[in-house]
Amino acid sequence: PGPGQEQQLQPCPADKEEAAPAHKKRRLAAGERYVPPPRKLSTGVSFSAAHFAETSYYFEGGLRKVRPYYFDFRTYCKGRWVGRSLLHVFSTEFRAQPLSYYRAAARAGRLRLNEEPVRDLDVVLKNNDFLRNTVHRHEPPVTAQPIQILAEDQEVVVVDKPSSLPVHPCGRFRHNTVIFILGKEHGLQELHTIHRLDRMTSGVLMFAKTVEVSKRIDEQVRERQLEKEYVCRVVGEFPEHDVVCEEPILVVSYKVGVCRVDPKGKFCKTIFQRLSYNGKSSVVKCLPHTGRTHQIRVHLQFLGYPIVNDPIYNMEAWGPDRGKGGKIDKTDEELLKALVEEHRSKQSLDILGIMEEDLNSGAESKDCGDSSDCTKPVQADPSRACPLKSDANLETLESKELNSCEKQDGEVGEKGSGDKDPLCVECKMIRRDPSPKELVMYLHALRYKGAGFEYSSRMPEWAAEDWEE
């Protein structure tokens, strides 16, 4: 298993393992394979210097890039896999790679079962089998704009998050996240998220330094005592009077990160106030009274004033009215396919943070856009790789070629240095880098106020009254 397959190996963020209590080792029948007792895998999001040292950043064309690196995905045997061969599991549930890939990965020592190299893919899986898969990991670029620290004391760290950065590792993002950049470049570790911002939303983002502070402020969030103020730039001339939208919102897809207004959705309320109009677009202040996923963006779309450069809710895929008034005239499946196809045609799938085969995968994963703690990796679009050649090449790779890329300390050369992994599909691809402009969406968290605190950032340049595209 590896990134982009229907079921995923879960990385354990803290990589902390505790041995289970000692079990008496029972006598094995002739030819029976021993499976060690399970270890407890940490579920918390906690990163150390060793994780930050996996790779390094480099900057190019206004983008922050991550040098490719080796990474372990790990999982215990799923219940439905018990009694099935590893080969059968790969062929039925992990179809993003050809079987030749897994054979080559086994020859290269990339697949380990209970920490022993897998020599035979016909091995039958048993309960508590522990599988580890080492992959060559590539991350999408994000804006090179630095994370500005707005305030820091013994209790909290408050930053101005740039657009395009997820908060936590999720999907294909790990080092290109707020948590990793703060840890690597500012020495800030063990941070607790208090609230979430979509990946493409910029602005005020608060972290607690202790669990106690996190719980205290989280209580304010749950009791709706936290005042939130956003600013955005929308299409057209927004009404001068205050507009209140209380349309319920339903999640269409966690994978792609799409929501819509629907009577079956959750209650939410947003108040909008126009700040300025330049003849083409309006700057609007947004006061969300609830905190649903994509709430501001979905409500603005429903009102007929989508955010100017929203890569989801201001797209042709929604139809001629672009979702105004909830009019879509497509099934959810048709809508998702149309959105993906529109971004594919623009070679901008990375802007969405998803890949085409996500739609074909078996289980929904959390949306990377909302910065939730999803850890399921997403693979590159295989239609843009060279599968015909690579499949044949994988079968004939010599062991010395396979071993040449095994730099287990994550020492991977800078892009263009020729240091590539012979098993890696991503290494064979040529991707179009997004422009820094494409990585900015005109939605910004301007102010957060609670009991005993208030934090604000500067108004973004696109929110100036006389600003023009």
N, C-alpha and C positions, 0 to 999 in steps of 0.2 A: 504494500500500500504506500501511497505517497500523495503529494498534493494533487487536488483536482479530481479525486475519484469519488464514486458514489457514496461510499462510507469512508470515513477518514480515521487515520491514526491520530490520537489526541496528543499534542505536545503537553507535557506537564510544566507549567510556567516556572515553578520554583525548582524543578528537578530535584526535589527532596524525596528520598525514599526511606521508609522505615521498615525494617524486617518485621514480619508478623511473629506472634509468639511461636516458640519452637514446637514443631509437631513431631510426633514419633514417626519415623520413616517406615512405612509398611513394606512388607516383603513383596517384591514385584514378581509377577508371573513371567515365565520364560518369554523373552522378546518384548516385554512391555516397557514402554518409555516412561521414565520418571519425570514428573512435573513438580518443581519446587512450590512450596506454599506461597500464596500471594503476598506482595508487599503493599503497604499503604502508600498511595501516591498523593502527594499534596495537591489540594484543589485551589489553594490560594494563589493570588497573583503577586508574587514576590520575586524580585530579580536581584541578582548579585553582580559583583564585578566580573565574574567568570562569564555570565551571560552577555554583559556589555562588550566583553572582549572577543566575542565570536567573530566579529568583522569590524569594518570601519566605514566611515562616510567619505565621499568625495563630492565636489560641487562642480557643476557643468551646466552652462546655458540657463542659469537662474533656477536650477533644480538641485535638490539634495538627493544624492544617489547612494545606494548601499552596495558594496562589493559583494558578489555572490559568495555564499558560505555553505558549509556542511552543517546539517541539522538533523536531529533524531526525532522521528514521530514514533510514538509508543502507544500500545494498547494491550489490554488483556483480551483474550479470546471471547468473542461475542457468543451468546448462548446458541444462536442458530448456526454458528460455525462448527460446533462440537460434532465430531464424527465425520467431518468433511476434510478433504485434503487441502493443503495450502494452495495447490495449483487450481483446484476447483473454486476456492474462495476468490482467488485473483481473477479467474476467468469470468465469474458471474457478478462480482460486486465491485471490482476495481478495474473497470474496463477502459479507463483513460489512457492506460499504457498497454502495449501489446505484451503477450506472454513472454516474448523474447526479451523484453526489458527485465522482467522479474528473474528470468534465468541468468541474464548477464549480471543483475544486481546480486544474485546469490553467489555467482562465481567471484564477484569482486568483494565478497564479505559484507555487503551492505544490508543483508537481511539476517537477523539474528532471532532465534527462538530460545527463550529462557537463557539469553546471553551467550548461546552457542551458535556459531555460524550455521546457517541453513545450507545443507549439502544436497538435500533431496526435496523438491517441491511436492512430491507425492506423500510427504509426511502427513499423517492424520492428526488433526488438532484435537486437543483434550481440554477439559475445563481448567481454568487458571493458567493456560499457556500464555506467556508474555512475549509479545512480538515487538521488535524494534527495527525500524527502517531508516537508514541514513540516506538523505537526499541532498542534492545540490540545490540550494534555495536562492531564488531571485526575488527581489522586492520591487514594486513599482516606485518610480520617483515621486517625490513630493516637492512643494515649493521650497526654495532655499531661504525664504524669509525666516529670520531667527524667531525663537520663542522669547517674547519679552516678559520678564518677571515684573508684575505690577505691585505686588506686596508679598512680604514674607515675615512671619514671626514664629513664636514657639508652637503655634497651633495650626497655622495654615500656610499654604503657598498659593498665590493667585497669579495666573499668567494670562497673557493675551495670545490665544491660540491662532496660528495662521490657518487659513483654509487649506484643505486637502490632506490634513494630518488626522489620522484616527487617534483617539486618546489611548486605548489599550491595544496590545497585539490582537489582531483578528484577521481572518482571511489570509491574504498574501503579505500583510504588514506585520512586522515585528520590530525591527530597529527603526524604521521610519514611522515611529509613533511618539506621542508626547511623553509618555512614561519613560521610554528608552532614551530619548534625547535629554530629558531632564536628569536622568540617572547618569548618562555618559558625559554630558557637557557641563552639568551644574552640580553633580554630586548629590542630587536629591533622590533618595531611595525610600522604599517602604511608604509610598504615598497612597492615600485612600481617596478614591473619587467620590465627590459629594453630589455632583450632577453631571449630566451628559450633554455633549454637543455633537451634532452630526459631523461626519468627517469633513464635509464641504462648508460647514459653518465656522466662521471665525469668532474671536472675541473672548470675553471674560470666562475663565475656567478655574474653578476652585478645587484644591486638594487639601485634605486634612492630613496632619502629620501623625495623628494617633487615632486608634479605634474609637476612643471616647469622644473626641471632637467630631469625628465622622458621624457617630450616632446622634450627637446633640443637634447638629445641623440637619441631618437627615430627618429628624423628627419635625423640624420646621418645614422641610420640603413636604412631608406627608400631610402636615396640618395646613398646608398652603399658606404659610406665613412668609414665604420667600417671595419678594417682589422681583420680577424679571422684566427687563426692558431690552428689546431688540430693535434694530433698524435695518431696513432693506430698501432695495430699489426695484420697483415693479413696472411692468409694461402699462403704458397709457396714463390717463388722467384720473387718479384716484379721487373719490369724493372728498370734499373739504370737511364735511361733518364726520364725527366719530362713527365708525362702523363696528358693530358687534356681530361676531359669527359664533354660533353654538352648534354647528353641524357635527354629528358623531362621526368618528373616524375608525375605519377598519383596516387592518393590515392585510394587504393582498399577497405579499411575498416577503418573508424574512430574508431569503437568499438575495434577491435583487434589491430589497429595501424599498418597497413601493406600498403606499397606502392610498386610500380614497375615502371620500365621504360615503357613508352607508348607514341606513337606519339601524342595522345590527351592530354598528360600531360602538366604541366607548364615548361617553359624554366628554366634551371639551369646549372650552370657551376662550376666544381671543378678541381683544379690543384693538382696533387699528385707528391711527391718527395720522393724517397727511401732514408732512413737514414742508414739502416743496414740490414743484412741478416745473420741468424745464422745456415743456413743449412736446416731449416724446415719452418721458418716463417720470415716475413720481418716487420721492423718498418718503417712506412710511415708517412710523414708529409702531411697534407691535408689543402688546402687553398680554402675554399668555397667562391665563388663570389656572390652566392645567398643564401637564407636561407630557402629552402624547407624542409618539414618534412622528416627526415631520409635521407637527400640528400647524405651525405658521405657514409652511409651504403649501400644505393641502388646503387650508382655509383660503389662502390668497388665490390659489388656482380655482377653487369653487366660486369665489367672488368675481372671477374674470380678470384678475390682475396678478398673473403669476410673476414670480421673481424673474427679472430680465434674462439671466443666464442660468436658470435652474436646469441642471442636466437630466432631471426626471420629470418635473411637473410643468415644464414649458417646452414640450416636444410635440412634433407632429403626430406621433404615435397615438395620442389621446383623441385625435380626430380634428375636424375643422374648428370646433369650439375650444379645443385644448382643455377639455374637462370642465368648462364653465357650467355652473349650475348642476354639476354631477352628471352631465350628459357625456357618455363615453361611446355607446353603441358598439362595444366589444365585450367579449367574455374576458375574465381575468387572464386566462391563458393566452388569448389573442393579444391582449394589451402587453403582457410581458414579452412575448415574442417580438411584437412590433417595436418596443423600446430597445430591446437588444439589437435587433436588425438595424434600427436607425443609428445606433452607436457603432455598430460594426461597419456600416457604410462610411462613417466618418473616422474610422480607426481610433475610436475614443472610448473603448470598453474600459480602459484603466481608470477613466474619470468616474465611471460607475463603481469601480472596485470589484467588478465581477467579470466572469468569463462565460462564454456562450454555453458551455456544457453544464453550467450550474442548473440550467433549466431542465436538463435531462437526468440529473442526479436523483437518487432515491429519497433522501431525507432532507428536510428543510434545515438549514443552519441559520444562526442569528445573522442579522444584517450587520455588515461591517460598517455601514454608514453611520450607525447610531452610537458607535464607540462602545458597544457592549462587549462583554468578555467572551466573544466567540473566538475559538482557537482553531476553527476548521480552515485549513489552507485551501486556496483556490488556485487551480492550475492555469497555465497559459492556454490560449485558444489553439487546439491541435490543428485546426484547419489552416493555420498560418505557419505550421512547422513543416518539416520535410519527412513525413512518416514513411513514405515508400522506401526511401534510401535508408533511413535510420533503422528501420525494422531489420533489414537484411544485414546492415553493419553490426547490429547488436549481436547477432548470432555468431559472427566471425571475429569479434574483438578478442585479441590475445590477452592473456592474464597480465602481461607487463603493461599494456595500455590501460587496463582497468585499474591497476595499482598506482599508476602514475599520478592519478588525481586524488589519492587518499591523503589529503592534508588535514588530519583530524583536529588540528588546533585552529581550524578556520582560516588558515593563511592562504587567502585566495587573492590572486593578482588583480590589479586594477583593470577595468574593462578595456579591452584592446591589447592587453599584454600577451595574449595567446594562451593564457592559463585557463583552459576550458575543461569541462568534465565530459568524457566521451559518452556517458550514459544520459546526460542531461538534455532533454528536449528544448528547454529554454535557451541553452547555449547555441543551438542551431538556428535560433530565430533572429530576425532583424525587426525590431520594434520601432515605431515612430514615437519619439519622445513628445509628451504634451508640452505646449508652450506654457510659460508661467501664467499667462492670462487665462488659459483654460482651467487652471487649478484654483481660480478664485470664483466663488459664488457670492452674489451681493446680498448676503444675510450675515448680520454681525450681532453678537451678544454684547450689548453696550453697558448694562449695569445690572448688578445683583445686590439686593439689599435684604438683610435679615435682622434678627434681634441682636443688636450690638455690633453690626458691621455693615459696611457698604463699599462696594468695589466697582470702579468704572474704568473703561478704556477710552482712548481717543476715538472720535468719529472717523470712520474710514474715509479715504480720499474720494471714493465713488459716491459718498453720501453728500458731497458739497452741493449747494443749491444750484450752482452754475456749471456743474460737471456735465460733460458730454462724452458719449462713447467714442 
